[in-house]
Amino acid sequence: MTAPIPNNSQGSPDADDDRGWLDDIVPNLEKSPETKRQGVDPHSPIVMVETAFLASAAGLLWLVNFYFPLGPMLIFFPLPIAIVYLRWGNRAAGMGVLVASLLLSVLMGPVRAIQFLVPYGVLGWTLGSLWSRRSGWSGAIFIGTVLMTFGTFFRIWLVSILLGDDLWLYATIQVTGFVEWIFNFLGILQQPSLSLVQGITVAAIVVKNIVYVGLVHVVAYILCNRLGNPIPDPPKWIQVLMDE
Protein backbone atom coordinates (compact mmCIF):
# COMPACT_ATOMS: atom_id res chain seq x y z
CA MET A 1 0.00 0.00 0.00
CA THR A 2 1.15 3.45 -0.79
CA ALA A 3 1.25 6.13 1.86
CA PRO A 4 -1.64 8.57 1.76
CA ILE A 5 -0.89 11.86 0.10
CA PRO A 6 -1.33 14.74 2.55
CA ASN A 7 -4.14 17.09 1.80
CA ASN A 8 -2.63 20.52 1.10
CA SER A 9 -6.01 22.14 1.05
CA GLN A 10 -5.91 22.32 4.83
CA GLY A 11 -2.68 24.29 4.62
CA SER A 12 0.81 23.56 5.81
CA PRO A 13 2.67 25.69 8.33
CA ASP A 14 4.83 27.14 5.52
CA ALA A 15 1.77 28.04 3.51
CA ASP A 16 0.20 29.67 6.55
CA ASP A 17 3.36 31.70 7.04
CA ASP A 18 3.30 32.80 3.41
CA ARG A 19 -0.34 33.83 3.63
CA GLY A 20 0.37 35.73 6.83
CA TRP A 21 3.22 37.57 5.16
CA LEU A 22 1.01 38.49 2.22
CA ASP A 23 -1.85 39.50 4.49
CA ASP A 24 0.49 41.90 6.27
CA ILE A 25 1.32 43.69 3.03
CA VAL A 26 -1.47 43.47 0.47
CA PRO A 27 -4.51 44.53 2.56
CA ASN A 28 -2.62 47.47 4.02
CA LEU A 29 -2.12 48.99 0.60
CA GLU A 30 -5.74 50.11 0.63
CA LYS A 31 -5.68 51.62 4.11
CA SER A 32 -5.00 55.15 5.23
CA PRO A 33 -1.35 56.32 5.44
CA GLU A 34 -1.27 56.18 9.23
CA THR A 35 -2.75 52.66 9.32
CA LYS A 36 -0.41 51.58 6.58
CA ARG A 37 2.64 52.91 8.38
CA GLN A 38 1.68 51.15 11.58
CA GLY A 39 0.50 47.89 10.03
CA VAL A 40 3.31 47.04 7.60
CA ASP A 41 6.50 45.40 8.75
CA PRO A 42 9.33 47.99 8.43
CA HIS A 43 11.41 45.29 6.71
CA SER A 44 8.77 44.55 4.05
CA PRO A 45 9.69 45.01 0.37
CA ILE A 46 7.28 47.88 -0.27
CA VAL A 47 8.89 49.98 2.47
CA MET A 48 12.39 49.33 1.16
CA VAL A 49 11.40 49.99 -2.45
CA GLU A 50 9.64 53.27 -1.73
CA THR A 51 12.43 54.44 0.57
CA ALA A 52 15.10 53.63 -2.03
CA PHE A 53 13.10 55.29 -4.80
CA LEU A 54 12.46 58.52 -2.90
CA ALA A 55 16.04 58.66 -1.59
CA SER A 56 17.31 58.28 -5.16
CA ALA A 57 14.91 61.02 -6.27
CA ALA A 58 16.30 63.36 -3.61
CA GLY A 59 19.87 62.64 -4.71
CA LEU A 60 19.08 63.06 -8.40
CA LEU A 61 17.35 66.39 -7.77
CA TRP A 62 20.53 67.63 -6.10
CA LEU A 63 22.69 66.21 -8.90
CA VAL A 64 20.65 67.76 -11.71
CA ASN A 65 20.47 71.13 -9.96
CA PHE A 66 24.26 71.16 -9.53
CA TYR A 67 24.91 70.84 -13.27
CA PHE A 68 21.79 72.65 -14.51
CA PRO A 69 20.86 75.17 -11.78
CA LEU A 70 17.13 75.81 -11.66
CA GLY A 71 15.93 78.08 -8.89
CA PRO A 72 12.48 76.51 -8.29
CA MET A 73 14.03 73.03 -7.95
CA LEU A 74 15.53 74.08 -4.59
CA ILE A 75 12.07 73.80 -3.04
CA PHE A 76 11.90 70.06 -3.74
CA PHE A 77 15.22 69.06 -2.09
CA PRO A 78 13.81 68.11 1.36
CA LEU A 79 10.44 66.81 0.16
CA PRO A 80 11.32 63.19 -0.80
CA ILE A 81 12.75 62.50 2.67
CA ALA A 82 9.76 64.18 4.32
CA ILE A 83 7.39 62.02 2.26
CA VAL A 84 9.25 58.89 3.35
CA TYR A 85 8.73 59.92 6.98
CA LEU A 86 5.04 60.60 6.44
CA ARG A 87 4.50 57.22 4.80
CA TRP A 88 6.79 54.88 6.72
CA GLY A 89 8.07 56.64 9.83
CA ASN A 90 11.35 57.52 11.48
CA ARG A 91 13.47 54.49 10.59
CA ALA A 92 12.66 54.62 6.88
CA ALA A 93 13.33 58.37 6.74
CA GLY A 94 16.70 57.91 8.42
CA MET A 95 17.58 55.21 5.91
CA GLY A 96 16.45 57.50 3.11
CA VAL A 97 18.79 60.27 4.25
CA LEU A 98 21.64 57.76 4.51
CA VAL A 99 21.00 56.25 1.07
CA ALA A 100 20.72 59.66 -0.63
CA SER A 101 23.96 60.83 1.02
CA LEU A 102 25.82 57.65 0.04
CA LEU A 103 24.54 57.92 -3.54
CA LEU A 104 25.73 61.52 -3.82
CA SER A 105 29.04 60.59 -2.21
CA VAL A 106 29.61 58.04 -4.97
CA LEU A 107 28.42 60.28 -7.81
CA MET A 108 29.78 63.67 -6.70
CA GLY A 109 32.13 63.11 -3.79
CA PRO A 110 31.82 63.42 -0.01
CA VAL A 111 31.80 67.21 0.03
CA ARG A 112 28.69 67.50 -2.14
CA ALA A 113 27.04 64.75 -0.14
CA ILE A 114 27.68 66.68 3.09
CA GLN A 115 26.27 69.83 1.53
CA PHE A 116 23.08 67.94 0.73
CA LEU A 117 22.92 66.31 4.15
CA VAL A 118 23.30 69.67 5.91
CA PRO A 119 20.80 71.23 5.70
CA TYR A 120 18.42 69.61 3.17
CA GLY A 121 18.57 65.99 4.34
CA VAL A 122 18.20 66.99 7.99
CA LEU A 123 15.47 69.48 7.06
CA GLY A 124 13.45 66.83 5.22
CA TRP A 125 13.69 64.42 8.15
CA THR A 126 12.73 67.15 10.64
CA LEU A 127 9.77 68.45 8.63
CA GLY A 128 8.49 64.91 8.14
CA SER A 129 8.67 64.35 11.88
CA LEU A 130 6.85 67.59 12.64
CA TRP A 131 4.17 67.03 10.01
CA SER A 132 3.52 63.46 11.16
CA ARG A 133 2.96 64.85 14.68
CA ARG A 134 0.54 67.43 13.22
CA SER A 135 2.63 70.39 14.31
CA GLY A 136 1.42 73.81 13.18
CA TRP A 137 3.02 75.73 10.36
CA SER A 138 4.42 78.46 12.59
CA GLY A 139 6.42 76.05 14.76
CA ALA A 140 7.58 73.98 11.79
CA ILE A 141 8.67 77.07 9.84
CA PHE A 142 10.55 78.38 12.89
CA ILE A 143 12.42 75.10 13.40
CA GLY A 144 13.07 74.77 9.68
CA THR A 145 14.44 78.33 9.54
CA VAL A 146 16.82 77.59 12.42
CA LEU A 147 18.08 74.46 10.63
CA MET A 148 18.48 76.26 7.30
CA THR A 149 20.31 79.18 8.93
CA PHE A 150 22.67 76.80 10.71
CA GLY A 151 23.15 74.92 7.44
CA THR A 152 23.97 78.14 5.58
CA PHE A 153 26.72 79.08 8.02
CA PHE A 154 27.96 75.48 8.06
CA ARG A 155 28.30 75.49 4.28
CA ILE A 156 30.08 78.84 4.35
CA TRP A 157 32.51 77.45 6.91
CA LEU A 158 33.04 74.20 4.98
CA VAL A 159 33.60 75.84 1.60
CA SER A 160 35.89 78.47 3.17
CA ILE A 161 38.11 75.68 4.53
CA LEU A 162 38.18 73.84 1.21
CA LEU A 163 38.93 76.96 -0.85
CA GLY A 164 41.31 78.51 1.66
CA ASP A 165 39.36 81.77 1.51
CA ASP A 166 36.92 83.47 3.88
CA LEU A 167 33.54 83.49 2.16
CA TRP A 168 31.96 85.32 5.09
CA LEU A 169 34.37 88.21 4.47
CA TYR A 170 33.43 88.19 0.79
CA ALA A 171 29.72 88.29 1.66
CA THR A 172 30.34 91.12 4.13
CA ILE A 173 32.13 93.14 1.44
CA GLN A 174 29.22 92.66 -0.96
CA VAL A 175 26.67 93.75 1.64
CA THR A 176 28.86 96.73 2.58
CA GLY A 177 28.72 97.97 -1.01
CA PHE A 178 24.94 97.59 -1.04
CA VAL A 179 24.52 99.43 2.27
CA GLU A 180 26.80 102.24 1.10
CA TRP A 181 24.68 102.63 -2.01
CA ILE A 182 21.56 102.92 0.15
CA PHE A 183 23.27 105.49 2.39
CA ASN A 184 24.27 107.57 -0.64
CA PHE A 185 20.76 107.31 -2.07
CA LEU A 186 19.30 108.56 1.23
CA GLY A 187 21.93 111.29 1.53
CA ILE A 188 23.51 109.82 4.68
CA LEU A 189 27.15 110.93 4.82
CA GLN A 190 28.36 108.15 7.07
CA GLN A 191 30.15 104.88 6.55
CA PRO A 192 28.22 101.82 7.73
CA SER A 193 29.79 100.12 10.72
CA LEU A 194 30.96 96.52 10.60
CA SER A 195 28.39 95.42 13.17
CA LEU A 196 25.58 96.99 11.10
CA VAL A 197 26.77 95.27 7.92
CA GLN A 198 27.06 91.88 9.62
CA GLY A 199 23.66 92.31 11.26
CA ILE A 200 22.07 93.08 7.89
CA THR A 201 23.82 90.05 6.37
CA VAL A 202 22.50 87.72 9.07
CA ALA A 203 19.02 89.23 8.83
CA ALA A 204 19.01 88.73 5.04
CA ILE A 205 19.99 85.07 5.48
CA VAL A 206 17.25 84.52 8.06
CA VAL A 207 14.57 86.20 5.92
CA LYS A 208 15.62 84.17 2.87
CA ASN A 209 15.35 80.96 4.87
CA ILE A 210 11.94 81.91 6.26
CA VAL A 211 10.66 82.44 2.73
CA TYR A 212 12.25 79.19 1.56
CA VAL A 213 10.79 77.03 4.35
CA GLY A 214 7.40 78.69 3.86
CA LEU A 215 7.44 77.83 0.15
CA VAL A 216 8.42 74.25 1.02
CA HIS A 217 5.31 74.06 3.22
CA VAL A 218 3.08 75.38 0.43
CA VAL A 219 4.43 72.91 -2.14
CA ALA A 220 4.26 70.05 0.37
CA TYR A 221 0.66 70.93 1.25
CA ILE A 222 -0.37 70.65 -2.40
CA LEU A 223 1.79 67.63 -3.26
CA CYS A 224 1.28 65.52 -0.14
CA ASN A 225 -2.49 65.96 -0.21
CA ARG A 226 -2.55 64.48 -3.71
CA LEU A 227 -0.31 61.61 -2.62
CA GLY A 228 -2.64 60.74 0.26
CA ASN A 229 -0.23 61.84 3.01
CA PRO A 230 -1.57 65.26 3.99
CA ILE A 231 0.35 67.65 6.19
CA PRO A 232 -1.37 69.97 8.70
CA ASP A 233 -3.57 72.70 7.24
CA PRO A 234 -2.02 76.14 6.78
CA PRO A 235 -3.19 79.24 8.64
CA LYS A 236 -6.41 80.76 7.36
CA TRP A 237 -4.74 83.74 5.69
CA ILE A 238 -2.52 81.40 3.67
CA GLN A 239 -5.55 79.31 2.71
CA VAL A 240 -7.26 82.50 1.49
CA LEU A 241 -4.24 83.41 -0.64
CA MET A 242 -4.04 79.90 -2.10
CA ASP A 243 -7.77 79.89 -2.89
CA GLU A 244 -7.46 83.21 -4.67
Buried (B, 14 or more C-beta within 10 A) or exposed (E): EEEEEEEEEEEEEEEEEEEEEEEEBEEBEEEEBEEBBEEBEBEBEBBBEBBBEBBBBBBBBBBEBBEEEEEEEBBBBBBBBBBBBBBBBBBBBBBBBBBBBBBBBEBBEEEBBBBBBBBBBBBBBBBBBBBBEEBEBEEBBEBBBBBBBBBBEBBBEBEBEEEEEEBBEEBBEEBBEBBBEEBEEEEEEEEBEEEEBBEBBBEEBBEBBBEBBBEBBBBBBEBBEEEEBBBBEBEEEBEEEEEE
